[in-house]
């Protein structure tokens, strides 16, 4: 793995995002698959974050019982309700509905709001082979790659894995303290084995490609350690891909935007105490300043 590039505004300006298209179709279609009967809000914040980052068309899929409320809460999106198992997790059989639903998407974000590793892996075992666009796997969606490291190889690198250190450790098959000791190295191994771009970290975020290129994003503050924050970051990454960014670029820009949004809210609200759903609204102005 190469020495990481420390991400600064100058680095990002030299690695400019594709210009936003004039129409919603020109900025891509984002499909978010996530939540459970108890956690549809994760899909809401991820979807909003994708639009705030520049995605054009948004489609959300979650538990059928929660879909009507989600459709009202996010009027900008079309919403699909799918079957759940006895515990409220998206059922493995939902893949039959989700596969054609996701066809034609520029990016599919899956995993946000999932709560059961086994159910997550079962759904993605059925769904992942049917996905042909770029895929962002978030949080417990990583359980699929733990069980099937080659499960996204058919995408030829057009995938991003967004995980916290504990999820990274499980994906790598190592203990938490081993991952914490060298997140960059463990992320590099997962990236190589699974052929995905890995975005992982907290106060320091690491982005690593399957080829070993790496970037380091510093800052953000402790306020980002709050429920829903990772969902927002994954949504930002998905929105950047929808507007034309390559996976490594989207992951690096997404990590930076997420960190800076946290710092802005820390200054306005307090070091801790702001809510994850307040993060997406900070993103457009940060993008303007980096443009």
Number of C-alpha atoms within 10 A of each C-alpha: 14 11 11 16 14 12 16 12 13 10 11 16 11 8 11 14 20 13 12 18 15 9 10 15 13 15 24 25 26 32 30 29 26 29 26 28 21 16 19 23 22 27 30 27 26 33 32 23 31 32 28 22 28 25 32 23 24 23 21 27 28 31 27 19 17 21 20 13 12 24 19 12 12 18 9 15 20 16 23 20 20 23 20 20 15 8 13 20 26 30 19 19 16 21 21 14 15 21 16 12 14 24 15 15 20 23 29 27 30 29 30 32 28 27 21 16 16 14 23 23 23 19 22 25 18 16 21 19 14 17 21 19 16 23 28 28 27 27 23 27 31 26 25 25 23 21 16 15 20 14 17 21 15 14 17 10 22 21 28 30 31 29 25 18 20 18 21 30 22 18 23 23 14 13 12 16 12 12 21 15 10 10 22 25 15 24 32 27 19 26 26 19 15 24 26 31 32 33 32 25 23 20 14 15 21 26 30 32 26 21 15 19 16 24 24 21 25 19 15 25 20 15 20 26 15 13 12 21 23 26 28 28 28 33 34 32 34 38 35 31 35 32 29 21 19 19 25 26 21 24 33 24 26 26 30 24 26 27 24 20 22 29 22 17 22 19 10 10 13 12 17 16 13 17 16 22 19 15 27 26 15 20 21 16 12 17 15 8 8 13 12
